[in-house]
């Protein structure tokens, strides 16, 4: 997928930081949400949501999810 379509944008926008992080860590590299312009947007939204919740909560979620 080369461009960011409205359906993918909406799917990313409604995800929580935890959901985004789970997909980032455990999703397939071939997942359309992680590729091209959509993947770039995914990363930007994930960073913005991480910043919004703060470092302590981001660390808590990260530890909860694990690898």
C-alpha positions in Angstrom: 0.0 0.0 0.0 1.6 3.2 -1.1 -0.8 5.8 0.3 -2.7 6.3 3.5 -6.4 5.4 2.9 -9.1 6.7 5.2 -10.0 3.2 6.5 -6.4 2.5 7.6 -6.1 6.0 9.1 -9.3 5.5 11.1 -8.1 2.0 12.3 -4.8 3.5 13.5 -6.5 6.6 15.0 -8.8 4.5 17.2 -6.1 2.2 18.5 -4.8 2.7 22.0 -1.1 3.0 22.6 -1.1 -0.6 23.9 -2.8 -1.9 20.8 -0.3 0.0 18.6 2.7 -1.3 20.5 1.4 -4.9 20.4 1.1 -4.6 16.6 4.5 -2.9 16.3 6.2 -5.7 18.3 4.3 -8.8 17.3 2.6 -8.0 14.0 3.7 -9.3 10.7 6.2 -7.2 8.8 3.8 -7.6 5.8 0.9 -6.0 7.7 -0.4 -3.2 5.5 -0.6 -0.9 8.6 3.2 -1.1 9.0 4.2 -0.4 5.4 4.7 2.6 3.3 3.0 5.9 4.0 0.5 4.0 6.3 3.4 2.6 8.3 4.9 6.1 8.6 1.6 7.4 9.9 1.3 4.5 12.3 4.7 5.3 13.8 3.9 9.0 14.1 0.6 8.2 15.9 2.3 5.7 18.2 4.9 8.3 19.2 2.2 10.9 19.8 0.1 8.5 21.9 3.2 7.5 23.9 4.1 11.1 24.6 0.5 11.8 25.6 0.4 9.0 28.3 3.9 9.8 29.6 7.0 7.7 30.1 5.9 5.9 33.3 2.7 4.6 31.7 4.5 3.7 28.5 7.1 1.7 30.4 4.3 -0.1 32.4 2.6 -1.1 29.1 5.8 -2.2 27.6 6.6 -4.4 30.5 3.1 -5.8 30.5 3.3 -6.7 26.8 6.8 -8.1 26.9 8.6 -9.5 23.9 
